[in-house]
């Protein structure tokens, strides 16, 4: 099993244990592949819930530019996901957050 596949297993485990959902593994893999080599870097592969600038980047770069949502959409959803992930849980995988955003907004067709 290569490094990316090991990370996808971790992401799926987080979705199951922290969010109580059985992930669509094809979609999860495509989102992970779409993140490119950033998943291998601890800093870029995770999202810091304590940095408002980081959350704003997720909104701008992912929700608005990638998912083509309106600027007023999504900030509350991002905060809800990060809150459910757990404020004390240091590792909040970017791929998991993006997966949940894609599912929430019904944008799976952008990846499939």
C-alpha positions as CSV (number, residue, x, y, z in Angstrom):
1,X,0.0,0.0,0.0
2,X,1.5,3.3,-1.0
3,X,1.6,6.5,1.1
4,X,-1.5,8.0,-0.5
5,X,-3.6,4.9,0.1
6,X,-2.5,4.9,3.7
7,X,-3.7,8.5,4.1
8,X,-7.0,7.7,2.5
9,X,-7.5,4.9,5.0
10,X,-6.9,7.5,7.8
11,X,-9.3,9.9,6.2
12,X,-12.0,7.2,5.9
13,X,-11.4,6.2,9.6
14,X,-11.9,9.9,10.7
15,X,-15.1,10.2,8.7
16,X,-16.4,7.0,10.3
17,X,-15.3,7.7,13.9
18,X,-15.6,11.5,14.2
19,X,-18.6,12.1,11.9
20,X,-20.4,8.7,11.9
21,X,-20.6,8.3,8.1
22,X,-19.5,5.6,5.8
23,X,-17.5,7.5,3.1
24,X,-17.8,7.1,-0.6
25,X,-14.3,5.8,-1.2
26,X,-14.2,6.7,-4.9
27,X,-15.1,10.3,-4.1
28,X,-12.7,10.4,-1.1
29,X,-9.9,9.2,-3.3
30,X,-10.6,11.7,-6.0
31,X,-10.7,14.6,-3.6
32,X,-7.4,13.3,-2.1
33,X,-5.8,13.1,-5.5
34,X,-7.0,16.6,-6.3
35,X,-5.1,17.9,-3.3
36,X,-1.9,16.7,-4.9
37,X,1.3,16.5,-3.0
38,X,0.0,18.9,-0.3
39,X,-1.4,15.9,1.6
40,X,2.1,14.7,2.5
41,X,3.0,17.9,4.2
42,X,1.7,18.1,7.8
43,X,1.0,21.8,7.6
44,X,-0.8,21.9,4.2
45,X,-2.4,18.5,4.7
46,X,-4.3,19.8,7.8
47,X,-6.5,22.7,8.6
48,X,-6.0,24.8,11.6
49,X,-9.3,25.7,13.2
50,X,-7.8,28.4,15.3
51,X,-6.5,30.4,12.4
52,X,-9.3,32.5,10.9
53,X,-7.1,33.2,7.9
54,X,-6.9,29.5,7.2
55,X,-10.7,29.2,7.3
56,X,-11.0,32.1,5.0
57,X,-8.6,30.4,2.5
58,X,-10.7,27.3,2.6
59,X,-13.8,29.4,1.8
60,X,-12.1,31.4,-1.0
61,X,-10.0,28.7,-2.7
62,X,-12.2,25.7,-2.2
63,X,-15.8,26.8,-1.8
64,X,-15.8,29.8,-4.1
65,X,-13.2,28.9,-6.7
66,X,-13.4,25.1,-6.8
67,X,-17.1,24.4,-5.8
68,X,-18.3,27.6,-7.5
69,X,-20.4,28.7,-4.5
70,X,-21.5,32.2,-3.7
71,X,-19.2,34.2,-1.3
72,X,-21.9,34.2,1.4
73,X,-22.2,30.4,1.4
74,X,-20.2,28.1,3.5
75,X,-18.5,29.8,6.4
76,X,-20.9,28.5,8.9
77,X,-20.6,25.0,7.4
78,X,-16.8,25.1,7.7
79,X,-17.1,26.1,11.4
80,X,-19.6,23.4,12.1
81,X,-17.4,20.7,10.5
82,X,-14.3,21.9,12.4
83,X,-16.3,22.0,15.6
84,X,-17.6,18.5,15.1
85,X,-14.0,17.4,14.4
86,X,-13.2,18.7,17.8
87,X,-11.4,21.9,18.9
88,X,-8.9,19.8,20.9
89,X,-8.3,17.3,18.1
90,X,-5.1,18.8,16.5
91,X,-5.2,16.9,13.3
92,X,-8.0,18.0,11.1
93,X,-7.3,16.5,7.7
94,X,-8.0,18.9,4.7
95,X,-9.2,16.0,2.6
96,X,-11.8,15.1,5.2
97,X,-13.1,18.6,5.5
98,X,-13.2,19.0,1.7
99,X,-15.1,15.7,1.4
100,X,-17.7,16.9,3.9
101,X,-18.0,20.2,2.2
102,X,-18.5,18.5,-1.2
103,X,-21.2,16.2,0.2
104,X,-22.9,19.0,2.1
105,X,-23.2,21.2,-1.0
106,X,-24.0,18.3,-3.3
107,X,-21.0,19.0,-5.6
108,X,-19.9,15.4,-6.1
109,X,-20.3,15.8,-9.9
110,X,-17.2,18.0,-9.9
111,X,-15.2,14.9,-9.0
112,X,-17.0,12.0,-10.6
